[in-house]
Amino acid sequence: MVFDETVARNYDKWLETPKGRYMDQREKELILKLLMPRPGERLLDVGCGTGDHLIMFKNMGCLVTGIDPSPAMLTIAREKLGQASELYEGMAEDLPFSDNEFDVVTMITSLEFTQDPLQALSEAIRVCRGRIFLGVLNKCSLTAVCRRVKGLFSPSIYKSARFFHILELMGMIKGLLPHSRIQWGSVIFFPPLICLKANFIEERLPTRKNPFGAFLGISFPVTFTRHTVQDLIRTSYQIKQEGGRPVHGIVGKTVER
């Protein structure tokens, strides 16, 4: 799904509200707890939106790249990160990057809006050489119920979102990486209407392996053994075909790790 400028601007306005700031803070705490990004790591945020999470990772010293299908979202992200930032327009199901290019790949509330979540996850694994973080809207939460009910009576982006539960996500990951070691947890256990008033309880509930929070976070390592390298043509202007044999040009070779 591609969001327009109205959705992009409204999302940033929501982040500036007390409720938005609190929920965003709780989500980021879980992201950092499960992912533990390190300075100097190359990080790709798939579905980077307006760049809010890219700023967080950049401030931690990561070398950040973002991709999103929405030009409107990317315009706002460039306003925040500057023109020198690496931001690309594209789909999660077909990432324009090489195999094993990034130390970290994140998909934060973006898997829900892809046309093919399994293909998007497969692409994230392909371009990763370290670890992946998925942050999704949790199907098994009070907030999910409230968002569905609200969508029945008013326009909402959540009408087109696919909510996930932990067993479904773990099944997808294990299907692609059978021996992966998965860490997970969730936050925001109360609906948005009362989450600020219930923060005393919220912050004392366990987050690790708790399946009832509105924001579900999962991290897992990716170990690669093969890498495709493209050789450059250095003498293309002198290439001649001899004896009907194929001419050597750009070739891909596989390097064992």
Protein Blocks (a to p, Z undefined) as FASTA:
>chain_A
ZZdfklmmmmmmmmmpmklmmmmmmmmmmmmmmnopaehiacddehklnolmmmmmmmno
pacddddfblklmmmmmmmnopkbccddddfklccbdehkbfbdcdehklmmpmblmlmm
mmmmmmpckbccdddddfbbfklmmmmmmmmmoccfklmpccddfklmmmmmmmmmmmbc
cddddehjbcfklmmmmmmmmmmpcfbhpakbfbdcdddddddfbdcdddddfblmlgcc
eehiacdddddddddZZ
